[in-house]
Amino acid sequence: MLNFAQLGEKFPPETVVWGGFGLPLTINANRVTGDAVTPETNVLEFYAKLLEAAIVFQTELNEQRTLAGLPPVAIVAKTIGQEGGNPTFTYTFKVTIASGTALNNLLIPDTSPAL
């Protein structure tokens, strides 16, 4: 399962910060993008880099799952295309919902059927 701590490992130190129970978890957009982000900054670079990190993590996780004889997870996908001579990157975020579980545990990352 992908969590914030594991996602944070794909970025520079202190990108994902959590002070403890009752305190907010923050993701530093400056560290994610490598730029000085302001409220007026376009959010697309931030989201693309978050999804790219999720793809890297998912790839590593699936390598471990294959060795353990488990099915791969397929939560994030990336395709590269072309439009007008320019490359296009399409990220797809897909989850299976376990509608019979608690709201804070909706994902079924091991590709098993929904409950």
Backbone torsions as a table, in degrees:
resi	resn	phi	psi	omega
1	MET	NA	137.6	178.9
2	LEU	-84.9	125.3	176.4
3	ASN	-125.6	173.9	-175.9
4	PHE	-63.8	-37.6	179.8
5	ALA	-62.6	-44.8	179.9
6	GLN	-67.6	-39.6	176.2
7	LEU	-62.8	-41.3	178.9
8	GLY	-60.7	-26.5	178.7
9	GLU	-67.5	-16.2	-179.6
10	LYS	-90.0	2.3	-178.9
11	PHE	-123.5	172.3	175.8
12	PRO	-58.5	158.0	179.2
13	PRO	-53.8	146.5	176.7
14	GLU	65.9	22.0	173.1
15	THR	-71.6	-42.9	177.0
16	VAL	-109.2	119.7	-175.5
17	VAL	-126.5	130.6	175.3
18	TRP	-135.6	122.6	-177.3
19	GLY	-82.8	-12.8	179.7
20	GLY	133.9	178.1	-177.4
21	PHE	-56.3	133.9	-179.7
22	GLY	88.2	-9.6	179.8
23	LEU	-105.3	152.6	-177.9
24	PRO	-71.1	150.6	170.6
25	LEU	-94.0	128.2	-178.5
26	THR	-120.1	143.5	173.9
27	ILE	-115.6	116.9	-175.8
28	ASN	-78.2	105.3	-178.0
29	ALA	-61.7	-31.8	177.6
30	ASN	-60.9	-41.5	-178.7
31	ARG	-74.8	-33.5	178.9
32	VAL	-65.2	-47.4	-175.4
33	THR	-88.2	-24.6	-174.8
34	GLY	81.8	8.8	-178.5
35	ASP	-118.7	168.4	172.6
36	ALA	-85.2	101.5	-175.4
37	VAL	-87.5	138.5	175.5
38	THR	-122.3	169.4	177.4
39	PRO	-58.5	-22.7	-179.5
40	GLU	-88.2	-3.2	-179.2
41	THR	-66.1	140.7	175.8
42	ASN	-64.5	131.9	-174.9
43	VAL	-80.3	-11.2	-173.2
44	LEU	-62.8	-39.7	178.6
45	GLU	-62.6	-42.5	179.8
46	PHE	-59.9	-50.5	-179.0
47	TYR	-64.4	-41.4	-179.8
48	ALA	-62.2	-40.9	-179.7
49	LYS	-71.4	-34.0	174.5
50	LEU	-64.1	-45.2	179.8
51	LEU	-67.1	-36.0	177.0
52	GLU	-63.2	-41.8	176.8
53	ALA	-64.1	-37.6	177.5
54	ALA	-64.5	-37.0	177.6
55	ILE	-65.8	-42.5	177.9
56	VAL	-60.6	-46.8	179.5
57	PHE	-62.9	-44.4	-178.9
58	GLN	-61.1	-40.1	178.1
59	THR	-61.5	-46.3	179.1
60	GLU	-64.5	-42.0	179.0
61	LEU	-62.5	-43.0	-179.2
62	ASN	-66.9	-31.5	174.3
63	GLU	-62.7	-43.3	178.5
64	GLN	-66.8	-41.1	-179.4
65	ARG	-65.3	-38.7	177.8
66	THR	-61.5	-44.2	178.3
67	LEU	-63.1	-30.4	-179.9
68	ALA	-88.2	1.5	179.9
69	GLY	75.7	21.3	179.4
70	LEU	-100.9	154.3	178.0
71	PRO	-70.8	152.6	179.3
72	PRO	-72.0	156.7	171.9
73	VAL	-94.2	149.4	-179.4
74	ALA	-137.7	74.7	-178.3
75	ILE	-97.0	-40.7	-177.9
76	VAL	-121.6	135.3	177.1
77	ALA	-131.9	151.4	178.5
78	LYS	-133.9	131.5	173.4
79	THR	-123.4	147.1	179.9
80	ILE	-114.5	125.6	179.4
81	GLY	-127.7	-159.8	179.9
82	GLN	-147.4	139.7	178.4
83	GLU	-143.7	119.3	179.7
84	GLY	61.1	31.3	-179.5
85	GLY	83.6	-1.6	179.6
86	ASN	-110.0	142.6	177.8
87	PRO	-68.3	145.7	174.7
88	THR	-123.9	141.4	177.5
89	PHE	-114.4	125.6	178.2
90	THR	-116.8	120.8	177.2
91	TYR	-104.2	134.6	177.2
92	THR	-121.6	129.7	178.7
93	PHE	-114.5	115.3	-174.9
94	LYS	-133.4	133.4	177.3
95	VAL	-132.6	152.2	172.5
96	THR	-94.1	132.0	-176.0
97	ILE	-99.6	128.4	173.9
98	ALA	-95.2	89.4	-172.4
99	SER	-65.1	-16.7	179.7
100	GLY	-90.1	3.9	-177.8
101	THR	-105.0	173.9	179.6
102	ALA	-63.3	153.4	-176.9
103	LEU	-60.3	-26.6	-179.2
104	ASN	-89.7	8.7	179.9
105	ASN	-140.6	54.9	-174.3
106	LEU	-83.7	-23.4	-171.8
107	LEU	-83.4	143.7	170.1
108	ILE	-118.3	88.4	-172.1
109	PRO	-74.7	-11.4	-175.6
110	ASP	-92.9	16.4	176.9
111	THR	66.1	14.2	175.4
112	SER	-73.7	158.8	-177.5
113	PRO	-65.7	153.6	179.0
114	ALA	-61.7	148.9	179.8
115	LEU	-75.3	NA	NA
